[in-house]
Amino acid sequence: MKDKNIKKLVRESYGRIAKQYSNCCDNKTSCSCSENNNFDEISKSIEYTEKDIKEVPVGSNLGLGCGNPIAYTSLKEGETVLDLGSGAGFDCFLAANKVGVKGKVIGVDMTPEMLEKARENALKGNYENIEFRLGEIENLPVGDNSVDVVISNCVINLSADKQRVFREVYRVLKPGGRIAISDIALLKSLPKRIQESIEAYVGCVGGAVIIDKYKRIVEASGLKDVRITVKGSSECIDPDTKDPLGRAILDGLGEDEFLEGYVVSVYVDGHK
Ligand SMILES: C[S@@+](CC[C@H](N)C(=O)[O-])C[C@H]1O[C@@H](n2cnc3c(N)ncnc32)[C@H](O)[C@@H]1O
């Protein structure tokens, strides 16, 4: 698949999710999709607390993350934070509460429907220290040396040009600025059928890369002291699932193979 086609499919899929977010997730082909649509429970299983969930505007948590990048770094008052692929704004609101009115949070997302949702949520919560910008993480609409912390949650695996994403991250970070990224990575190459599945790509599995390669990509951008920590195995998929992502992934596995042996959630940190 060409990069442009991948982007179009990803944008269309997350556009649909943004529109349908309050409906049952029967047709939701996405990261961390759950058939019972219980986003809060999904979030608690990936290190968000009850307090985190309660302190953000209702509708900002769509259960799309694969970790909690904010839990692993300490954001300070007054800092400028950039969220790559901010979705409906969940992590941006948590970050904004931490950096306070003297700080600033910028969320970038390429899906207009997500951006609209995030902006509505910011209005609902009276947030004045957040700005949501339409843009691609491979071409960040953000100035050079202007950001203290880049966060991201389950997004970079969706980019067909991860090297370019990290070059952009390096460009926008201030000297000494840091990254705190939750993402999906692989322990070994996926079976071909999964590699070729559009559902698996959009669902944050097909575009993931092996951990060592991920580390090389981040280091090639110039970032220092890069660490990739495995946080958990992929969520279990019910063998009888009707979710298209779950089905595509299970159908792509051979007998006696389990997704857990391939896919893990990771936390990536490092600094400029
Ligand atoms: C799995 S969701 C995660 C959303 C959010 N980070 C969260 O945890 O709720 C992926 C998001 O990344 C956005 N996205 C994917 N690829 C992107 C790209 N290349 N540039 C900008 N946004 C992108 C999608 O539009 C979607 O909102």
The ligand as an SDF file (V2000), in Angstrom:
LIG
                    3D

 27 29  0  0  0  0  0  0  0  0999 V2000
   -5.5760    5.2870   18.0030 C   0  0  0  0  0  0  0  0  0  0  0  0
   -6.0740    6.9660   17.8930 S   0  0  0  0  0  0  0  0  0  0  0  0
   -5.3450    7.6380   19.3720 C   0  0  0  0  0  0  0  0  0  0  0  0
   -5.9710    8.9420   19.7940 C   0  0  0  0  0  0  0  0  0  0  0  0
   -5.4550    9.5150   21.0960 C   0  0  0  0  0  0  0  0  0  0  0  0
   -4.0190    9.6100   21.1040 N   0  0  0  0  0  0  0  0  0  0  0  0
   -5.9650    8.7220   22.2750 C   0  0  0  0  0  0  0  0  0  0  0  0
   -5.1540    8.0400   22.9230 O   0  0  0  0  0  0  0  0  0  0  0  0
   -7.1730    8.7780   22.5470 O   0  0  0  0  0  0  0  0  0  0  0  0
   -5.0340    7.5810   16.5950 C   0  0  0  0  0  0  0  0  0  0  0  0
   -5.2400    9.0470   16.2780 C   0  0  0  0  0  0  0  0  0  0  0  0
   -4.1090    9.4730   15.5330 O   0  0  0  0  0  0  0  0  0  0  0  0
   -4.5220   10.2200   14.4160 C   0  0  0  0  0  0  0  0  0  0  0  0
   -3.4860   10.0190   13.3730 N   0  0  0  0  0  0  0  0  0  0  0  0
   -3.1100    8.8560   12.8040 C   0  0  0  0  0  0  0  0  0  0  0  0
   -2.1030    9.0420   11.9300 N   0  0  0  0  0  0  0  0  0  0  0  0
   -1.8290   10.3670   11.9480 C   0  0  0  0  0  0  0  0  0  0  0  0
   -0.8940   11.1850   11.2470 C   0  0  0  0  0  0  0  0  0  0  0  0
   -0.0310   10.6620   10.3650 N   0  0  0  0  0  0  0  0  0  0  0  0
   -0.8870   12.5160   11.5080 N   0  0  0  0  0  0  0  0  0  0  0  0
   -1.7700   13.0510   12.4040 C   0  0  0  0  0  0  0  0  0  0  0  0
   -2.6840   12.3250   13.0910 N   0  0  0  0  0  0  0  0  0  0  0  0
   -2.7110   10.9980   12.8700 C   0  0  0  0  0  0  0  0  0  0  0  0
   -5.8900    9.6680   14.0720 C   0  0  0  0  0  0  0  0  0  0  0  0
   -6.6550   10.6190   13.3570 O   0  0  0  0  0  0  0  0  0  0  0  0
   -6.4580    9.3640   15.4480 C   0  0  0  0  0  0  0  0  0  0  0  0
   -7.1400   10.4570   15.9910 O   0  0  0  0  0  0  0  0  0  0  0  0
  1  2  1  0
  2  3  1  0
  2 10  1  0
  3  4  1  0
  4  5  1  0
  5  6  1  0
  5  7  1  0
  7  8  2  0
  7  9  1  0
 10 11  1  0
 11 12  1  0
 11 26  1  0
 12 13  1  0
 13 14  1  0
 13 24  1  0
 14 15  1  0
 14 23  1  0
 15 16  2  0
 16 17  1  0
 17 18  1  0
 17 23  2  0
 18 19  1  0
 18 20  2  0
 20 21  1  0
 21 22  2  0
 22 23  1  0
 24 25  1  0
 24 26  1  0
 26 27  1  0
M  CHG  2   2   1   9  -1
M  END
$$$$
